[in-house]
């Protein structure tokens, strides 16, 4: 297979990364609208769209920034401003950047409710679609795995079989989307669906990064350190929530 594998739409040869990234946004947005219409929205429209806008801006900044930190060679080759403008993105950085931006705007608006549940399934589905484009782009995308001798290892065009890390991620996030859809059928606390997505995905990425090349800092790369920090943050909330619930129960 020759990579990048351009997709031919009539006379046009479209780069797979651009095509599937665009599809991921379109499908994710359509799924978000459908789920919001079905489940209802606890927030007024003005507040919801302020939160959506903050999430988008935070995601763009976070995705570029973490990509820059994780692969400093890209910044040196392209220049920092060019990298931020057109190249180098990290899904983990986008998720964390969007999360931080949403928490900031919620405080500004005085919103105390959890607002992320409606995003969980669209994000899982959209990430999987986008990773198809990453896989079909090949080595240029910098999302491939380390060399491997496994039967399903993929030669991206340089004669070296490697872990198809993108395919691992596609399988995981789409299974996660089905799991979240099943979980959503049961009574739960507001915000639990998004937390389940966030914890599951970042835990998976923390493990997957061991199968991918990267610049290690004290044994972990930049993406892994971000994943670990968020997982520790959420882990610290569990005993606190249990203590608060027990305290309220006993007056």
C-alpha positions in Angstrom: 0.0 0.0 0.0 1.4 3.4 -1.0 1.0 6.1 1.7 -0.3 8.7 1.9 -3.3 6.9 0.3 -5.1 9.8 -1.5 -8.9 9.5 -1.8 -10.1 10.1 -5.3 -13.4 12.1 -5.5 -14.0 12.4 -9.2 -11.1 14.4 -10.6 -9.9 15.4 -7.2 -7.2 13.6 -5.2 -7.9 14.5 -1.5 -5.3 13.9 1.2 -6.7 11.3 3.6 -5.8 13.3 6.7 -7.7 16.3 5.6 -10.7 14.2 4.4 -11.1 12.1 7.5 -10.4 14.9 9.9 -13.2 16.9 8.3 -15.5 13.9 8.4 -14.7 13.5 12.1 -15.8 17.0 12.8 -19.0 16.7 10.7 -20.1 13.3 12.1 -19.2 14.3 15.7 -21.1 17.6 15.4 -24.2 15.8 13.9 -24.1 13.2 16.6 -23.8 15.9 19.3 -26.9 17.7 17.9 -28.9 14.5 17.7 -28.0 13.4 21.3 -28.7 16.9 22.7 -32.1 17.0 21.1 -32.9 13.5 22.4 -31.7 14.0 26.0 -32.5 17.7 26.3 -30.1 20.4 27.5 -30.1 21.6 31.1 -28.4 24.9 30.0 -29.9 27.9 28.3 -28.8 28.1 24.6 -26.6 31.2 25.2 -24.6 29.4 28.0 -24.4 26.2 26.0 -22.9 27.9 22.9 -20.5 29.9 25.1 -19.3 26.6 26.5 -19.0 25.0 23.0 -17.1 28.0 21.7 -14.7 27.9 24.7 -14.2 24.1 24.2 -13.3 24.7 20.5 -10.8 27.5 21.2 -9.2 25.5 24.1 -9.0 22.4 22.0 -7.2 24.2 19.2 -4.6 25.8 21.5 -4.1 22.6 23.6 -3.7 20.4 20.6 -1.1 22.6 19.0 0.8 23.3 22.2 1.1 19.6 23.3 2.1 18.6 19.8 4.9 21.2 20.0 6.1 20.0 23.4 5.9 16.3 22.4 7.8 16.8 19.1 10.1 19.8 19.5 11.8 18.8 16.3 8.7 19.9 14.4 8.8 23.3 15.9 12.5 23.7 15.0 11.9 22.6 11.5 8.7 24.6 10.8 9.0 27.4 13.2 6.7 27.8 16.3 4.2 30.2 14.7 3.9 28.0 11.6 3.4 24.9 13.7 0.7 26.5 15.7 -1.0 27.8 12.6 -1.0 24.8 10.3 0.7 21.7 11.6 1.1 19.3 14.5 -1.9 18.4 16.6 -2.5 16.2 19.6 -5.8 14.6 20.4 -4.9 14.5 24.1 -3.9 18.1 24.1 -7.1 19.1 22.4 -9.2 17.2 25.0 -7.4 18.6 27.9 -7.2 22.1 26.5 -11.0 22.0 25.7 -11.7 20.7 29.2 -9.7 23.5 30.9 -11.3 26.2 28.7 -14.8 24.9 29.6 -14.1 24.9 33.3 -12.8 28.4 33.0 -15.9 29.7 31.1 -18.3 27.9 33.4 -16.8 29.7 36.4 -17.1 33.0 34.5 -20.8 32.2 33.7 -21.5 30.8 37.2 -22.4 27.4 35.8 -22.1 24.7 38.5 -23.6 21.8 36.7 -21.6 19.1 34.8 -22.0 19.8 31.1 -19.8 17.3 29.3 -22.0 14.2 29.0 -23.5 15.1 25.6 -19.9 15.4 24.2 -18.7 11.9 25.3 -20.0 9.7 22.5 -19.4 12.2 19.7 -15.8 12.6 20.8 -15.2 8.8 20.9 -16.7 8.4 17.4 -15.0 11.4 16.0 -11.5 10.4 17.2 -11.9 7.0 15.5 -12.9 8.6 12.2 -9.9 11.0 12.4 -7.5 8.2 13.1 -8.4 6.5 9.8 -6.9 9.6 8.1 -3.8 9.3 10.4 -3.3 5.7 9.4 -3.8 6.4 5.6 -1.3 9.2 5.8 1.5 6.9 7.0 4.8 8.0 8.5 4.2 11.7 7.8 1.5 11.8 10.4 3.9 10.8 13.3 1.2 8.6 14.9 2.6 5.2 13.9 4.0 2.6 16.4 7.4 1.2 17.1 8.9 -1.5 14.9 7.3 -4.9 15.6 7.5 -8.5 14.3 3.8 -9.3 14.9 1.7 -10.8 12.1 -0.5 -7.6 11.9 2.5 -5.2 11.9 2.2 -2.7 9.0 4.9 -1.5 6.6 4.2 2.2 6.2 6.4 2.4 3.1 9.9 2.4 4.6 10.3 -1.4 4.7 10.0 -1.6 8.5 6.9 -3.4 10.0 5.5 -1.3 12.8 2.7 -1.4 15.4 -0.5 0.0 13.7 -1.1 2.3 16.6 -3.8 4.2 14.8 -5.8 1.0 14.2 -5.5 0.0 17.9 -6.9 3.4 18.8 -9.8 3.2 16.3 -10.8 -0.2 17.7 -10.6 1.1 21.3 -12.6 4.4 20.9 -15.3 2.7 18.8 -15.7 0.0 21.4 -15.7 2.8 24.0 -18.5 4.6 22.1 -20.7 1.5 22.2 -19.9 1.0 25.9 -20.8 4.6 26.7 -24.1 4.3 24.7 -25.0 1.3 26.8 -24.0 3.0 30.1 -26.1 6.1 29.1 -29.2 3.9 29.3 -28.9 3.6 33.1 -29.5 6.2 35.9 -26.2 8.0 36.7 -24.9 11.2 38.2 -24.7 14.2 35.8 -21.1 14.3 34.4 -20.4 10.6 34.9 -20.6 9.8 31.2 -18.0 12.3 30.2 -15.7 11.3 33.1 -16.0 7.6 32.0 -14.9 8.7 28.5 -12.1 11.0 29.7 -10.6 8.5 32.1 -10.9 5.5 29.7 -9.4 7.4 26.8 -6.5 9.0 28.7 -5.8 5.6 30.4 -5.6 4.0 27.0 -3.4 6.6 25.6 -1.1 6.4 28.6 -0.6 2.7 27.7 -0.5 3.1 23.9 2.3 5.7 24.0 4.7 2.9 25.2 4.2 1.4 21.7 5.0 4.7 19.9 8.2 6.6 19.3 8.6 9.8 21.4 11.0 11.9 23.5 11.0 10.5 27.0 11.2 12.7 30.1 11.8 10.7 33.2 10.5 7.6 31.5 7.4 9.1 30.0 6.7 11.3 27.0 4.9 14.6 27.2 1.6 13.1 26.2 1.9 10.4 28.9 2.7 13.0 31.6 -0.5 15.0 30.7 -2.6 11.8 30.7 -1.1 10.8 34.1 -1.7 14.3 35.6 -5.4 14.3 34.5 -5.9 10.7 35.7 -4.4 11.6 39.1 -6.6 14.6 39.3 -9.8 12.5 38.7 -8.5 9.8 41.0 -8.2 12.4 43.8 -11.8 13.3 43.3 -13.1 9.8 44.2 -12.1 9.7 47.9 -13.1 13.4 48.3 -16.6 12.7 46.8 -17.0 9.7 49.0 -16.0 11.7 52.1 -18.4 14.5 51.2 -21.3 12.1 50.6 -20.6 10.4 53.9 -20.4 13.8 55.7 -23.8 14.9 54.2 -25.4 11.6 55.1 -24.4 12.0 58.8 -25.4 15.7 58.9 
